[in-house]
Amino acid sequence: MFLPVVVLAALVAAVICLVYRVNVGRALGAGWRVISALPGTRVDVEQGRTALLVTIR
């Protein structure tokens, strides 16, 4: 289900890397390492009476 979105995002990222002359392989590798490190992450944001909790499993 998410595969077409992932492929599209990778293509857009590759084009952006080429425009800014960034090594595509290293940029996508770094992005993958960040995404794969996310499971178990918990982000709490509080502003006044509003609170937001994001948990990535």
N, C-alpha and C positions, 0 to 999 in steps of 0.2 A: 504494500500500500504506500509506503514512504519512499520506495525506490525511485520512482520518477522525480520526486521532489529532490532527493539527494543527488541524482544525476544532474538535474537542472542547476542546483546550487553549486555543484562542482564545476560545471561549465561556465557559469557566471563568474565564479571565483578565478578560474583559469584566465578568462578574458581580462578581468581586472588586474590580475598579476602581470599579464603581458603588456597592458597599457602602462602600468607603473614600473615596468622592467624589474619585476621581482621573480626569483626562481620559483616556478610553478610547483615543482615537486616538493621543495622544502616548505613552501607555504601551505600546501595541502596536507603535508605530513604533520606540520605543527598544529594545524586546525584539528586533524584527527586525534592527536595526542590530547588536546584540550577537551574535545568532546568525549573521548574514552575515559577521561579522569573525572567526569561529572557525576557518575552514579554514586549515590550516597551523600550528595551535596545538599545542604539545607541553607536557605537564604531567608532571613527574617528582616523585614523593613517596617519600621513604625514611624508614623508622622502624625502627631497629635492623637486624635481618636481613631485614626485609620491604621490598620495593620495588614501586612501582606506576608504570607508564608509560601515559599516555593520549595518543594522537595523533589529532587530528581532521583528516581530509583533505578 
